[in-house]
Amino acid sequence: MGKLFKNEPSSLPQSLKRIKKELRAKSKKFPQTPSLNEKKIIEKIQLQTQELNVNNVTRTKAYLDFYLKHPEIHWAFLGHMVSRNGGWNMTDLKGGLLTRLLSRTEALNFFNFLERGNWLIFQDAYPQFLLYEESLRSGKNLFYLLPFFHVSQFMETIWNDFWYYHDPSILTISLVINEQSYLEKRVIHHPTFKKEVFDSLEFMLQDILSMNHILFPFTSSGRVQLIGETLHHFQSLHERILLGKRLYKILYADQKRLQQVLQWAKQTPHTGSRKDYWPNIFNSIEEVVPGTELKRRLKGCQLTPGAYRFYSPYLTVAWKNQTHEAAELGDWYKSWKVVYYLLDDQKTENGEIENDYCKSLERLELAAIAKKAVSLLG
């Protein structure tokens, strides 16, 4: 994996030394043939995962349902909130702004990119959760079965460590490392997505407009507020992992705010529409009559007097369920040095994002109006 950081620390805390030792001692080997009971466990987990891996809405709900049963698995809630954002990004492609900037083909390509990543992460992460649940039920460590789900040997080491030492932070950040590394060849550097998404002008436009915001809504002082982070370099594995660490800290560093976000999530079913958090600005029904002249409607995260809300459809209305090809096989793990990502950088994250997000929406609206004006002149 090469050198991860400019100044790699000379020593590691004891908790990471033991993980380093286990990773260095682990050799790649094929699992033994499972027993009849183990086969039943594997098949049950595969079926449960398949039944819930239907679309972004079912996946997102599954993460939250699991977290409510097992709050010690912090990634399940982090994954739930990030997956909500994935759904909002998917419906944006059929919403009131991006439909004016993207062609149908471009929108479909971008959706396929988002959907494939969302599907892949779920089919990799959720069996790990169910195997943990099965281990609790049986009172026995069953993580030696992870290879049957094609889960990285890195995570087998981490789950074994969690089983004995119960460190939720190590497990969460390890899952961030694992899922982002898992996507690297299968999505980020996949030839199709590179050509149809990353090399397109529209994706660059999205990056310039800073629309890669990850939002965590919560209710405080009688109104919904937003915290979160922005990712500018989506193609960088290193940056995506660091983003995941920051998001985890934003979500879990303040226990009062964590409970506020959790309360909002429990009270607000995920639909994919941005109406879920800002019904005063977004609506799941198109309010603008076709042919209406485009004018600025948004200023400072408030609609101008008498303005129509922005269209943000439900995900199940915007997109049909997709059939996916099986995940490409192969283990991303190569070097124990990924352990350095598990170090705490001691930085505090305030998560302030609402103002930046509002400015991005305004820029996006202006871009849509400008493109419409150009098309009329043409």
Secondary structure as UniProt FT lines:
FT   HELIX           14..25
FT   HELIX           36..52
FT   HELIX           56..69
FT   TURN            71..72
FT   HELIX           74..92
FT   TURN            93..94
FT   TURN            96..97
FT   HELIX           98..100
FT   HELIX           104..138
FT   HELIX           143..149
FT   HELIX           153..165
FT   HELIX           168..183
FT   HELIX           184..188
FT   HELIX           191..193
FT   HELIX           194..198
FT   HELIX           201..208
FT   TURN            209..210
FT   STRAND          213..220
FT   TURN            221..222
FT   STRAND          223..230
FT   TURN            234..235
FT   HELIX           237..252
FT   HELIX           255..267
FT   HELIX           274..276
FT   TURN            279..281
FT   STRAND          282..283
FT   TURN            290..291
FT   STRAND          298..299
FT   TURN            300..301
FT   STRAND          302..303
FT   TURN            305..306
FT   STRAND          310..311
FT   HELIX           315..318
FT   HELIX           336..342
FT   HELIX           354..377
//
